[in-house]
Amino acid sequence: MALELISIDTDTHPLDGLFYTPPTPPKNAALFMHGNCMNFYTGPARMVPPPLVQLGYACLAYNRRGHDMIASLNSRGVKGGAFQMTKEAIADNRHAADYLKARGFEAPIVIGHSNGGMLAVRHVADHPGTPALVLLSAHLGGTSIVPHASKVGLLGGDRIEDVNAKARQMVAEAIWTTRVSFPMCWRSAPRSGVRCSTSAATRNPPTSTRRRNSPLAPVGPAKCVS
């Protein structure tokens, strides 16, 4: 198995990734889309490619611009999952597909994990020639994901309407520095031009910040931006 560290151009920052190839001419290639706030070298994006190579397939695992919770670019620019936009993620997947196309794989298999699975469905809908789609713990996506997840105690929980109202008020008043609490979330789904991003502390909050009998206690700040 050969590994090649690659870089994929976008309209802003390049995407890093690993291109796996078998010792014999590959049957096809797989495009692996990582989960929310993850990257190409951890979790499923690291575990899945080697078995595929053993089966005779090449595989491209790559970072979207929304990789990890917080990422530093050029030692100054700040990106990552806390600042991701869905339109960027869709574009990144197209850039990665174009990279594979340039290497001779016109219609790769598409594999998506978690949020990457939701994005994979969109990608395949835009590329009907895709021979196969594999979803690993993918969520449903769409405009109903926030209220649906909140009903089971995630994201805004039973305070989602208050959080939405506060976020929209802040955007309308161009308030970019004030933070609001997002009750039970370390990531969010953008809707209507507003995205709410939580700090890394909310992913694994200290026990002291949680209510003993409630999963909906505020555990960290969320910054709402346009």
N, C-alpha and C positions, 0 to 999 in steps of 0.2 A: 504494500500500500504506500503510495506516494502522497505527501502533504505539501501543498503550496500556499504560502501566505500571500493573499491577494488584496488588491485595493480596487474598489468600484467607484467610478466618478459619479457625482450627482451635481445638481445646480448649486450646492453649497459645500458641504463637507463630504469627503470620500467615505465609503463604507469598508471596513476591514472584514476579512473573512478567511476561511480555510477551504481550499478546493482539494477534495480527496479523489484519487484515481486508482483503479485497480491495475495490476501488472499487465493485464491483457486489454485489448480494445474494449471499452465499456459498451454495454447493451443500450444504455441511455444514461441520463443524469437526473438527479433529484435536487430540487430547490428546497432548502430547509428554512422555514420562517420561525424564529425563536419567539418565546412567550414574552409577556409584558415585563419590562425592566430586567430582562435577561440578556444573554449575549451568545456569541457563536462557540464559546469554549467552556460553557457550563451546562449542566442538566441534559435534557434530551438532544440539544444541538450538538453536544459532544458525544453522547452515547449512541445515537442512531446511525451516523455515517459509517463507522467501521463495519457493522454487519452488512450494510448495503454494498460496501466495496467488496466484501467477501462473496456476495451474490453476483458481482460483476457490474455494479453500477458506480458511476462517478457521483459525487455529492458536493454541493456548495452550501456551506453553513456560513452565514454572514450577519454582521450587525446592521440593524436599522439605525437611523439617527436617534431613535428613542431607546437605545440599548442602556441597560443598567438603570439604577435609580437616578443618579447624577453622573454626568460624564464631563470631563474637561477637554476642550478642544483648543489646540494651539496655546496651551497653558493659560488661556484667558477666557475664551468663549465657553459658556456653560450650556450643555444640552443634556439629553438623557430622558428617561421615562417620565420624570416629573415635568418635562417641558414638551412632550411629544404632541404632534398633531396627526390626526388620522390621514389627512391628505398627504403628509410627508411619508408616512408608513406605506401607503399605497404606491406612491412614486418610487420609494426605495425598492420595493419588490419588483417593480417594472425594470428598474436599473439592473437589478441582479439577474432577472430573466434575460435582459439584453446582453449581459456579460456572458451567460451560458450560450446564448445564440451565436455570439461572436466566436465561441470556441467549438461550434459545430452542433450544438444541441438545440434544435428549433422548438421542440415541444417536450420539456422536461416534466417528470413527475413532480407534484407539489405536495410538500409535507408541512403542516402547521401545528404548532403546539400552543395551547391556551389562547391568548390574544392573537398570536400568530396564526392560529387556526381560523379565527374569524376573518383575519385579513386574507388568508389563503382562499377562502370561499369567494371573496370579492375578486381576487386575482384570477381564479379559474373561470368565474363568470365573464371576465373580460378577455379570457384566452380559451375559447371553447375547444381548441385543439389539444388541450391538456389530456394526456392519456390516463392519468390516475390522480386522485386526490386522497391524501391520508390525513385525518384529523386526530390529534392527540389531546384529549381534554379541552376541546375548543368550546368557547362560550357562544351564545346566540347572537351577540352584537345587536346592531340596530338601535332605534330610538327608545325601545322599551327596556334596554338592559339596565339602566339606572333605577327606574321604579321597581323592576323585577328583583334586582339584587337587594334593593333597600327593604323590600318586604320580608326578606329572610335574614335581615340584620346586618347586611353589608353596606358599604358606601355610606349613604346618609342615614340609614336606619329609619326610625320613625320621625326623624327630623328633616327628611329630605326636602320637603316643601319650604321649610324655613331656610335651609342652606341655599336652595335655588334662588329664593327671593333675595337673600342677602347678596349672593354673587351677582345677580343681574343688576341690583341697585348699585353695586360697586363699579360694574362695567359702565353703566349709564352715567355715573358721576366721575368716571375716569380716575378711580381710586386704585392705584396699582401697588401701594406699599403696605396697606393694612391687610392683616391676615384674618381668616375666619376658620373655625374648627370644623373639620369634616369627621363626624363621629366615629365611623368604623371603616377606614379606608387607607390604603397606601398607594392607590392608583385610582384613576377615574376615566370615564368615557366622555369625550367631548360632545357637546350638543349645542346647536344654534350659535356657534361662534364663541362659546365660553368653555374654558377648560379649567378644572380645579386640580392643582397638583399638591401632593402632600410631601412633607419632608421625610428623609430616610428614617427618622426616629419613630414614625408611625407604623413602620413595617413590623418591628418587634418592640413594642412599647414596654417600658418597665412595668412590673406588676403593680407598683405603687400608684400608677396613673389610671388603673382600671377600677371600676366599681366592682365590688365583690360579687354582686348578683346580676350584673348587666353587661352585655358586650357592646353597649352603645355609648359608653363614656368617651368624651373627647380625649384623644391620645396624642394629638400633635396638630401643628398648624397646616392650613391649606391656603395657598396663594392663588387667587383667581385673576386671570389675565385674559385679554381679548385675543 
